[in-house]
């Protein structure tokens, strides 16, 4: 692996972590309730399995899962 790919993968990890943190700061209910968090993760996994979802950021994927839960 070249040095550049190592940097980009660590940069990607950092961005993913920051996006997840942003989502949970905006939606703190998932940090407070284990049950809510489990429901979010179930929907999150469903979103990931959908065609076209691999172009979504982690934030967009979490938000899509959150919006589905709101619609239930």
PDB file of N, CA, C and O in Angstrom:
ATOM      1  N   UNK A   1       0.850  -1.197   0.000  1.00  0.00           N
ATOM      2  CA  UNK A   1       0.000   0.000   0.000  1.00  0.00           C
ATOM      3  C   UNK A   1       0.879   1.239   0.000  1.00  0.00           C
ATOM      4  O   UNK A   1       1.874   1.316   0.722  1.00  0.00           O
ATOM      5  N   UNK A   2       0.507   2.178  -0.798  1.00  0.00           N
ATOM      6  CA  UNK A   2       1.282   3.416  -0.846  1.00  0.00           C
ATOM      7  C   UNK A   2       0.923   4.282   0.355  1.00  0.00           C
ATOM      8  O   UNK A   2      -0.098   4.079   1.012  1.00  0.00           O
ATOM      9  N   UNK A   3       1.777   5.238   0.617  1.00  0.00           N
ATOM     10  CA  UNK A   3       1.545   6.145   1.738  1.00  0.00           C
ATOM     11  C   UNK A   3       0.239   6.927   1.551  1.00  0.00           C
ATOM     12  O   UNK A   3      -0.491   7.165   2.513  1.00  0.00           O
ATOM     13  N   UNK A   4      -0.044   7.321   0.311  1.00  0.00           N
ATOM     14  CA  UNK A   4      -1.252   8.098   0.034  1.00  0.00           C
ATOM     15  C   UNK A   4      -2.531   7.354   0.385  1.00  0.00           C
ATOM     16  O   UNK A   4      -3.457   7.949   0.937  1.00  0.00           O
ATOM     17  N   UNK A   5      -2.599   6.061   0.074  1.00  0.00           N
ATOM     18  CA  UNK A   5      -3.824   5.322   0.377  1.00  0.00           C
ATOM     19  C   UNK A   5      -4.005   5.166   1.885  1.00  0.00           C
ATOM     20  O   UNK A   5      -5.134   5.142   2.375  1.00  0.00           O
ATOM     21  N   UNK A   6      -2.902   5.062   2.619  1.00  0.00           N
ATOM     22  CA  UNK A   6      -2.994   4.978   4.079  1.00  0.00           C
ATOM     23  C   UNK A   6      -3.545   6.284   4.647  1.00  0.00           C
ATOM     24  O   UNK A   6      -4.370   6.278   5.560  1.00  0.00           O
ATOM     25  N   UNK A   7      -3.087   7.381   4.104  1.00  0.00           N
ATOM     26  CA  UNK A   7      -3.573   8.685   4.552  1.00  0.00           C
ATOM     27  C   UNK A   7      -5.054   8.834   4.222  1.00  0.00           C
ATOM     28  O   UNK A   7      -5.842   9.277   5.057  1.00  0.00           O
ATOM     29  N   UNK A   8      -5.425   8.466   3.005  1.00  0.00           N
ATOM     30  CA  UNK A   8      -6.822   8.642   2.622  1.00  0.00           C
ATOM     31  C   UNK A   8      -7.747   7.739   3.437  1.00  0.00           C
ATOM     32  O   UNK A   8      -8.863   8.141   3.767  1.00  0.00           O
ATOM     33  N   UNK A   9      -7.302   6.529   3.765  1.00  0.00           N
ATOM     34  CA  UNK A   9      -8.180   5.664   4.559  1.00  0.00           C
ATOM     35  C   UNK A   9      -8.288   6.174   5.995  1.00  0.00           C
ATOM     36  O   UNK A   9      -9.352   6.070   6.604  1.00  0.00           O
ATOM     37  N   UNK A  10      -7.205   6.722   6.543  1.00  0.00           N
ATOM     38  CA  UNK A  10      -7.301   7.264   7.897  1.00  0.00           C
ATOM     39  C   UNK A  10      -8.112   8.562   7.883  1.00  0.00           C
ATOM     40  O   UNK A  10      -8.816   8.870   8.844  1.00  0.00           O
ATOM     41  N   UNK A  11      -8.009   9.315   6.793  1.00  0.00           N
ATOM     42  CA  UNK A  11      -8.806  10.536   6.639  1.00  0.00           C
ATOM     43  C   UNK A  11     -10.293  10.172   6.515  1.00  0.00           C
ATOM     44  O   UNK A  11     -11.159  10.838   7.081  1.00  0.00           O
ATOM     45  N   UNK A  12     -10.561   9.113   5.772  1.00  0.00           N
ATOM     46  CA  UNK A  12     -11.932   8.642   5.589  1.00  0.00           C
ATOM     47  C   UNK A  12     -12.520   8.196   6.934  1.00  0.00           C
ATOM     48  O   UNK A  12     -13.676   8.490   7.240  1.00  0.00           O
ATOM     49  N   UNK A  13     -11.717   7.486   7.731  1.00  0.00           N
ATOM     50  CA  UNK A  13     -12.151   7.047   9.059  1.00  0.00           C
ATOM     51  C   UNK A  13     -12.478   8.260   9.929  1.00  0.00           C
ATOM     52  O   UNK A  13     -13.489   8.281  10.631  1.00  0.00           O
ATOM     53  N   UNK A  14     -11.609   9.267   9.872  1.00  0.00           N
ATOM     54  CA  UNK A  14     -11.810  10.483  10.657  1.00  0.00           C
ATOM     55  C   UNK A  14     -13.113  11.173  10.251  1.00  0.00           C
ATOM     56  O   UNK A  14     -13.883  11.604  11.109  1.00  0.00           O
ATOM     57  N   UNK A  15     -13.355  11.277   8.951  1.00  0.00           N
ATOM     58  CA  UNK A  15     -14.588  11.905   8.458  1.00  0.00           C
ATOM     59  C   UNK A  15     -15.816  11.117   8.905  1.00  0.00           C
ATOM     60  O   UNK A  15     -16.820  11.695   9.321  1.00  0.00           O
ATOM     61  N   UNK A  16     -15.724   9.797   8.813  1.00  0.00           N
ATOM     62  CA  UNK A  16     -16.833   8.934   9.224  1.00  0.00           C
ATOM     63  C   UNK A  16     -17.146   9.150  10.695  1.00  0.00           C
ATOM     64  O   UNK A  16     -18.306   9.290  11.082  1.00  0.00           O
ATOM     65  N   UNK A  17     -16.097   9.175  11.510  1.00  0.00           N
ATOM     66  CA  UNK A  17     -16.254   9.369  12.944  1.00  0.00           C
ATOM     67  C   UNK A  17     -16.891  10.736  13.240  1.00  0.00           C
ATOM     68  O   UNK A  17     -17.787  10.847  14.077  1.00  0.00           O
ATOM     69  N   UNK A  18     -16.414  11.764  12.543  1.00  0.00           N
ATOM     70  CA  UNK A  18     -16.956  13.117  12.744  1.00  0.00           C
ATOM     71  C   UNK A  18     -18.419  13.197  12.326  1.00  0.00           C
ATOM     72  O   UNK A  18     -19.227  13.842  12.995  1.00  0.00           O
ATOM     73  N   UNK A  19     -18.758  12.540  11.216  1.00  0.00           N
ATOM     74  CA  UNK A  19     -20.148  12.556  10.742  1.00  0.00           C
ATOM     75  C   UNK A  19     -21.068  11.844  11.727  1.00  0.00           C
ATOM     76  O   UNK A  19     -22.172  12.312  12.007  1.00  0.00           O
ATOM     77  N   UNK A  20     -20.610  10.717  12.246  1.00  0.00           N
ATOM     78  CA  UNK A  20     -21.412   9.978  13.226  1.00  0.00           C
ATOM     79  C   UNK A  20     -21.601  10.831  14.481  1.00  0.00           C
ATOM     80  O   UNK A  20     -22.700  10.905  15.032  1.00  0.00           O
ATOM     81  N   UNK A  21     -20.526  11.470  14.923  1.00  0.00           N
ATOM     82  CA  UNK A  21     -20.588  12.329  16.104  1.00  0.00           C
ATOM     83  C   UNK A  21     -21.580  13.472  15.894  1.00  0.00           C
ATOM     84  O   UNK A  21     -22.377  13.778  16.781  1.00  0.00           O
ATOM     85  N   UNK A  22     -21.530  14.097  14.725  1.00  0.00           N
ATOM     86  CA  UNK A  22     -22.458  15.182  14.392  1.00  0.00           C
ATOM     87  C   UNK A  22     -23.900  14.690  14.457  1.00  0.00           C
ATOM     88  O   UNK A  22     -24.765  15.346  15.038  1.00  0.00           O
ATOM     89  N   UNK A  23     -24.149  13.533  13.859  1.00  0.00           N
ATOM     90  CA  UNK A  23     -25.510  12.988  13.873  1.00  0.00           C
ATOM     91  C   UNK A  23     -25.998  12.785  15.311  1.00  0.00           C
ATOM     92  O   UNK A  23     -27.112  13.183  15.655  1.00  0.00           O
ATOM     93  N   UNK A  24     -25.159  12.163  16.149  1.00  0.00           N
ATOM     94  CA  UNK A  24     -25.589  11.864  17.516  1.00  0.00           C
ATOM     95  C   UNK A  24     -25.687  13.119  18.382  1.00  0.00           C
ATOM     96  O   UNK A  24     -26.425  13.133  19.368  1.00  0.00           O
ATOM     97  N   UNK A  25     -24.949  14.172  18.023  1.00  0.00           N
ATOM     98  CA  UNK A  25     -25.117  15.450  18.731  1.00  0.00           C
ATOM     99  C   UNK A  25     -26.453  16.088  18.352  1.00  0.00           C
ATOM    100  O   UNK A  25     -27.111  16.708  19.188  1.00  0.00           O
ATOM    101  N   UNK A  26     -26.846  15.935  17.098  1.00  0.00           N
ATOM    102  CA  UNK A  26     -28.120  16.497  16.635  1.00  0.00           C
ATOM    103  C   UNK A  26     -29.320  15.673  17.105  1.00  0.00           C
ATOM    104  O   UNK A  26     -30.430  16.191  17.222  1.00  0.00           O
ATOM    105  N   UNK A  27     -29.089  14.401  17.370  1.00  0.00           N
ATOM    106  CA  UNK A  27     -30.167  13.488  17.774  1.00  0.00           C
ATOM    107  C   UNK A  27     -29.752  12.729  19.043  1.00  0.00           C
ATOM    108  O   UNK A  27     -29.532  11.518  19.009  1.00  0.00           O
ATOM    109  N   UNK A  28     -29.647  13.460  20.161  1.00  0.00           N
ATOM    110  CA  UNK A  28     -29.123  12.850  21.398  1.00  0.00           C
ATOM    111  C   UNK A  28     -30.006  11.761  21.995  1.00  0.00           C
ATOM    112  O   UNK A  28     -29.565  11.015  22.868  1.00  0.00           O
ATOM    113  N   UNK A  29     -31.255  11.666  21.530  1.00  0.00           N
ATOM    114  CA  UNK A  29     -32.143  10.633  22.084  1.00  0.00           C
ATOM    115  C   UNK A  29     -31.558   9.230  21.901  1.00  0.00           C
ATOM    116  O   UNK A  29     -31.833   8.333  22.697  1.00  0.00           O
ATOM    117  N   UNK A  30     -30.754   9.044  20.854  1.00  0.00           N
ATOM    118  CA  UNK A  30     -30.180   7.717  20.605  1.00  0.00           C
ATOM    119  C   UNK A  30     -29.062   7.393  21.592  1.00  0.00           C
ATOM    120  O   UNK A  30     -28.736   6.227  21.813  1.00  0.00           O
ATOM    121  N   UNK A  31     -28.484   8.426  22.176  1.00  0.00           N
ATOM    122  CA  UNK A  31     -27.446   8.212  23.182  1.00  0.00           C
ATOM    123  C   UNK A  31     -28.082   7.909  24.541  1.00  0.00           C
ATOM    124  O   UNK A  31     -27.476   7.258  25.392  1.00  0.00           O
ATOM    125  N   UNK A  32     -29.296   8.384  24.725  1.00  0.00           N
ATOM    126  CA  UNK A  32     -29.967   8.229  26.018  1.00  0.00           C
ATOM    127  C   UNK A  32     -30.727   6.923  26.160  1.00  0.00           C
ATOM    128  O   UNK A  32     -30.930   6.433  27.271  1.00  0.00           O
ATOM    129  N   UNK A  33     -31.147   6.360  25.037  1.00  0.00           N
ATOM    130  CA  UNK A  33     -31.995   5.172  25.086  1.00  0.00           C
ATOM    131  C   UNK A  33     -31.382   4.033  24.281  1.00  0.00           C
ATOM    132  O   UNK A  33     -31.201   4.137  23.068  1.00  0.00           O
ATOM    133  N   UNK A  34     -31.068   2.951  24.975  1.00  0.00           N
ATOM    134  CA  UNK A  34     -30.515   1.769  24.310  1.00  0.00           C
ATOM    135  C   UNK A  34     -31.513   1.229  23.284  1.00  0.00           C
ATOM    136  O   UNK A  34     -31.128   0.816  22.190  1.00  0.00           O
ATOM    137  N   UNK A  35     -32.777   1.238  23.641  1.00  0.00           N
ATOM    138  CA  UNK A  35     -33.823   0.727  22.744  1.00  0.00           C
ATOM    139  C   UNK A  35     -33.900   1.558  21.459  1.00  0.00           C
ATOM    140  O   UNK A  35     -33.983   1.010  20.361  1.00  0.00           O
ATOM    141  N   UNK A  36     -33.871   2.887  21.609  1.00  0.00           N
ATOM    142  CA  UNK A  36     -33.899   3.769  20.434  1.00  0.00           C
ATOM    143  C   UNK A  36     -32.662   3.553  19.568  1.00  0.00           C
ATOM    144  O   UNK A  36     -32.745   3.533  18.340  1.00  0.00           O
ATOM    145  N   UNK A  37     -31.523   3.394  20.221  1.00  0.00           N
ATOM    146  CA  UNK A  37     -30.278   3.175  19.481  1.00  0.00           C
ATOM    147  C   UNK A  37     -30.345   1.863  18.695  1.00  0.00           C
ATOM    148  O   UNK A  37     -29.909   1.803  17.546  1.00  0.00           O
ATOM    149  N   UNK A  38     -30.886   0.825  19.310  1.00  0.00           N
ATOM    150  CA  UNK A  38     -31.012  -0.471  18.626  1.00  0.00           C
ATOM    151  C   UNK A  38     -31.946  -0.368  17.422  1.00  0.00           C
ATOM    152  O   UNK A  38     -31.676  -0.949  16.371  1.00  0.00           O
ATOM    153  N   UNK A  39     -33.043   0.372  17.577  1.00  0.00           N
ATOM    154  CA  UNK A  39     -33.969   0.568  16.448  1.00  0.00           C
ATOM    155  C   UNK A  39     -33.276   1.327  15.317  1.00  0.00           C
ATOM    156  O   UNK A  39     -33.444   0.998  14.143  1.00  0.00           O
ATOM    157  N   UNK A  40     -32.497   2.346  15.684  1.00  0.00           N
ATOM    158  CA  UNK A  40     -31.759   3.120  14.684  1.00  0.00           C
ATOM    159  C   UNK A  40     -30.780   2.216  13.936  1.00  0.00           C
ATOM    160  O   UNK A  40     -30.688   2.285  12.711  1.00  0.00           O
ATOM    161  N   UNK A  41     -30.051   1.374  14.660  1.00  0.00           N
ATOM    162  CA  UNK A  41     -29.064   0.494  14.025  1.00  0.00           C
ATOM    163  C   UNK A  41     -29.736  -0.532  13.111  1.00  0.00           C
ATOM    164  O   UNK A  41     -29.187  -0.888  12.068  1.00  0.00           O
ATOM    165  N   UNK A  42     -30.914  -1.005  13.498  1.00  0.00           N
ATOM    166  CA  UNK A  42     -31.663  -1.936  12.645  1.00  0.00           C
ATOM    167  C   UNK A  42     -32.024  -1.261  11.326  1.00  0.00           C
ATOM    168  O   UNK A  42     -31.833  -1.842  10.258  1.00  0.00           O
ATOM    169  N   UNK A  43     -32.542  -0.045  11.397  1.00  0.00           N
ATOM    170  CA  UNK A  43     -32.892   0.704  10.182  1.00  0.00           C
ATOM    171  C   UNK A  43     -31.640   1.056   9.383  1.00  0.00           C
ATOM    172  O   UNK A  43     -31.646   1.005   8.153  1.00  0.00           O
ATOM    173  N   UNK A  44     -30.572   1.412  10.085  1.00  0.00           N
ATOM    174  CA  UNK A  44     -29.295   1.759   9.451  1.00  0.00           C
ATOM    175  C   UNK A  44     -28.811   0.602   8.573  1.00  0.00           C
ATOM    176  O   UNK A  44     -28.381   0.805   7.438  1.00  0.00           O
ATOM    177  N   UNK A  45     -28.890  -0.608   9.118  1.00  0.00           N
ATOM    178  CA  UNK A  45     -28.463  -1.802   8.357  1.00  0.00           C
ATOM    179  C   UNK A  45     -29.347  -2.009   7.132  1.00  0.00           C
ATOM    180  O   UNK A  45     -28.859  -2.397   6.071  1.00  0.00           O
ATOM    181  N   UNK A  46     -30.648  -1.753   7.276  1.00  0.00           N
ATOM    182  CA  UNK A  46     -31.566  -1.887   6.132  1.00  0.00           C
ATOM    183  C   UNK A  46     -31.208  -0.887   5.034  1.00  0.00           C
ATOM    184  O   UNK A  46     -31.210  -1.229   3.851  1.00  0.00           O
ATOM    185  N   UNK A  47     -30.901   0.356   5.434  1.00  0.00           N
ATOM    186  CA  UNK A  47     -30.529   1.386   4.460  1.00  0.00           C
ATOM    187  C   UNK A  47     -29.263   0.950   3.717  1.00  0.00           C
ATOM    188  O   UNK A  47     -29.165   1.106   2.500  1.00  0.00           O
ATOM    189  N   UNK A  48     -28.298   0.403   4.461  1.00  0.00           N
ATOM    190  CA  UNK A  48     -27.031  -0.018   3.845  1.00  0.00           C
ATOM    191  C   UNK A  48     -27.227  -1.092   2.784  1.00  0.00           C
ATOM    192  O   UNK A  48     -26.458  -1.166   1.825  1.00  0.00           O
ATOM    193  N   UNK A  49     -28.244  -1.918   2.947  1.00  0.00           N
ATOM    194  CA  UNK A  49     -28.487  -3.014   2.005  1.00  0.00           C
ATOM    195  C   UNK A  49     -29.180  -2.561   0.720  1.00  0.00           C
ATOM    196  O   UNK A  49     -29.256  -3.317  -0.249  1.00  0.00           O
ATOM    197  N   UNK A  50     -29.678  -1.347   0.715  1.00  0.00           N
ATOM    198  CA  UNK A  50     -30.412  -0.870  -0.456  1.00  0.00           C
ATOM    199  C   UNK A  50     -29.479  -0.461  -1.585  1.00  0.00           C
ATOM    200  O   UNK A  50     -28.403   0.087  -1.348  1.00  0.00           O
ATOM    201  N   UNK A  51     -29.906  -0.737  -2.832  1.00  0.00           N
ATOM    202  CA  UNK A  51     -29.080  -0.300  -3.964  1.00  0.00           C
ATOM    203  C   UNK A  51     -28.987   1.226  -3.965  1.00  0.00           C
ATOM    204  O   UNK A  51     -29.968   1.921  -3.701  1.00  0.00           O
ATOM    205  N   UNK A  52     -27.813   1.725  -4.261  1.00  0.00           N
ATOM    206  CA  UNK A  52     -27.627   3.172  -4.297  1.00  0.00           C
ATOM    207  C   UNK A  52     -27.190   3.770  -2.979  1.00  0.00           C
ATOM    208  O   UNK A  52     -26.797   4.936  -2.932  1.00  0.00           O
ATOM    209  N   UNK A  53     -27.249   2.998  -1.907  1.00  0.00           N
ATOM    210  CA  UNK A  53     -26.894   3.563  -0.600  1.00  0.00           C
ATOM    211  C   UNK A  53     -25.391   3.669  -0.393  1.00  0.00           C
ATOM    212  O   UNK A  53     -24.944   4.406   0.486  1.00  0.00           O
ATOM    213  N   UNK A  54     -24.598   2.944  -1.189  1.00  0.00           N
ATOM    214  CA  UNK A  54     -23.159   3.002  -0.931  1.00  0.00           C
ATOM    215  C   UNK A  54     -22.556   4.352  -1.296  1.00  0.00           C
ATOM    216  O   UNK A  54     -21.415   4.634  -0.931  1.00  0.00           O
ATOM    217  N   UNK A  55     -23.306   5.191  -2.012  1.00  0.00           N
ATOM    218  CA  UNK A  55     -22.828   6.541  -2.298  1.00  0.00           C
ATOM    219  C   UNK A  55     -23.173   7.535  -1.193  1.00  0.00           C
ATOM    220  O   UNK A  55     -22.733   8.685  -1.225  1.00  0.00           O
ATOM    221  N   UNK A  56     -23.955   7.091  -0.222  1.00  0.00           N
ATOM    222  CA  UNK A  56     -24.328   7.962   0.892  1.00  0.00           C
ATOM    223  C   UNK A  56     -23.190   8.044   1.901  1.00  0.00           C
ATOM    224  O   UNK A  56     -22.443   7.085   2.091  1.00  0.00           O
ATOM    225  N   UNK A  57     -23.068   9.192   2.539  1.00  0.00           N
ATOM    226  CA  UNK A  57     -22.113   9.313   3.640  1.00  0.00           C
ATOM    227  C   UNK A  57     -22.715   8.621   4.870  1.00  0.00           C
ATOM    228  O   UNK A  57     -23.898   8.280   4.888  1.00  0.00           O
ATOM    229  N   UNK A  58     -21.895   8.425   5.875  1.00  0.00           N
ATOM    230  CA  UNK A  58     -22.391   7.808   7.117  1.00  0.00           C
ATOM    231  C   UNK A  58     -23.489   8.694   7.727  1.00  0.00           C
ATOM    232  O   UNK A  58     -24.482   8.192   8.254  1.00  0.00           O
ATOM    233  N   UNK A  59     -23.299  10.001   7.648  1.00  0.00           N
ATOM    234  CA  UNK A  59     -24.305  10.928   8.177  1.00  0.00           C
ATOM    235  C   UNK A  59     -25.627  10.771   7.432  1.00  0.00           C
ATOM    236  O   UNK A  59     -26.688  10.691   8.051  1.00  0.00           O
ATOM    237  N   UNK A  60     -25.560  10.729   6.105  1.00  0.00           N
ATOM    238  CA  UNK A  60     -26.781  10.590   5.300  1.00  0.00           C
ATOM    239  C   UNK A  60     -27.477   9.261   5.580  1.00  0.00           C
ATOM    240  O   UNK A  60     -28.706   9.188   5.601  1.00  0.00           O
ATOM    241  N   UNK A  61     -26.688   8.217   5.794  1.00  0.00           N
ATOM    242  CA  UNK A  61     -27.251   6.896   6.079  1.00  0.00           C
ATOM    243  C   UNK A  61     -27.952   6.895   7.437  1.00  0.00           C
ATOM    244  O   UNK A  61     -29.061   6.377   7.570  1.00  0.00           O
ATOM    245  N   UNK A  62     -27.301   7.477   8.442  1.00  0.00           N
ATOM    246  CA  UNK A  62     -27.918   7.584   9.768  1.00  0.00           C
ATOM    247  C   UNK A  62     -29.189   8.427   9.705  1.00  0.00           C
ATOM    248  O   UNK A  62     -30.196   8.094  10.330  1.00  0.00           O
ATOM    249  N   UNK A  63     -29.135   9.517   8.947  1.00  0.00           N
ATOM    250  CA  UNK A  63     -30.296  10.389   8.823  1.00  0.00           C
ATOM    251  C   UNK A  63     -31.458   9.669   8.138  1.00  0.00           C
ATOM    252  O   UNK A  63     -32.610   9.823   8.543  1.00  0.00           O
ATOM    253  N   UNK A  64     -31.161   8.892   7.112  1.00  0.00           N
ATOM    254  CA  UNK A  64     -32.204   8.122   6.424  1.00  0.00           C
ATOM    255  C   UNK A  64     -32.853   7.133   7.391  1.00  0.00           C
ATOM    256  O   UNK A  64     -34.073   6.969   7.395  1.00  0.00           O
ATOM    257  N   UNK A  65     -32.034   6.477   8.210  1.00  0.00           N
ATOM    258  CA  UNK A  65     -32.558   5.531   9.201  1.00  0.00           C
ATOM    259  C   UNK A  65     -33.430   6.268  10.218  1.00  0.00           C
ATOM    260  O   UNK A  65     -34.509   5.799  10.579  1.00  0.00           O
ATOM    261  N   UNK A  66     -32.953   7.420  10.672  1.00  0.00           N
ATOM    262  CA  UNK A  66     -33.701   8.241  11.634  1.00  0.00           C
ATOM    263  C   UNK A  66     -35.055   8.659  11.052  1.00  0.00           C
ATOM    264  O   UNK A  66     -36.081   8.573  11.728  1.00  0.00           O
ATOM    265  N   UNK A  67     -35.049   9.112   9.794  1.00  0.00           N
ATOM    266  CA  UNK A  67     -36.294   9.567   9.166  1.00  0.00           C
ATOM    267  C   UNK A  67     -37.300   8.432   9.018  1.00  0.00           C
ATOM    268  O   UNK A  67     -38.506   8.643   9.147  1.00  0.00           O
ATOM    269  N   UNK A  68     -36.805   7.237   8.748  1.00  0.00           N
ATOM    270  CA  UNK A  68     -37.709   6.076   8.662  1.00  0.00           C
ATOM    271  C   UNK A  68     -38.367   5.791  10.000  1.00  0.00           C
ATOM    272  O   UNK A  68     -39.557   5.486  10.068  1.00  0.00           O
ATOM    273  N   UNK A  69     -37.580   5.895  11.064  1.00  0.00           N
ATOM    274  CA  UNK A  69     -38.140   5.653  12.396  1.00  0.00           C
ATOM    275  C   UNK A  69     -39.205   6.697  12.726  1.00  0.00           C
ATOM    276  O   UNK A  69     -40.210   6.378  13.361  1.00  0.00           O
ATOM    277  N   UNK A  70     -38.991   7.939  12.298  1.00  0.00           N
ATOM    278  CA  UNK A  70     -39.970   9.005  12.547  1.00  0.00           C
ATOM    279  C   UNK A  70     -41.271   8.733  11.804  1.00  0.00           C
ATOM    280  O   UNK A  70     -42.347   9.117  12.262  1.00  0.00           O
ATOM    281  N   UNK A  71     -41.168   8.073  10.659  1.00  0.00           N
ATOM    282  CA  UNK A  71     -42.344   7.818   9.820  1.00  0.00           C
ATOM    283  C   UNK A  71     -43.173   6.631  10.309  1.00  0.00           C
ATOM    284  O   UNK A  71     -44.309   6.443   9.874  1.00  0.00           O
ATOM    285  N   UNK A  72     -42.609   5.838  11.205  1.00  0.00           N
ATOM    286  CA  UNK A  72     -43.327   4.648  11.690  1.00  0.00           C
ATOM    287  C   UNK A  72     -44.519   5.026  12.560  1.00  0.00           C
ATOM    288  O   UNK A  72     -45.230   4.147  13.049  1.00  0.00           O
TER     289      UNK A  72
END
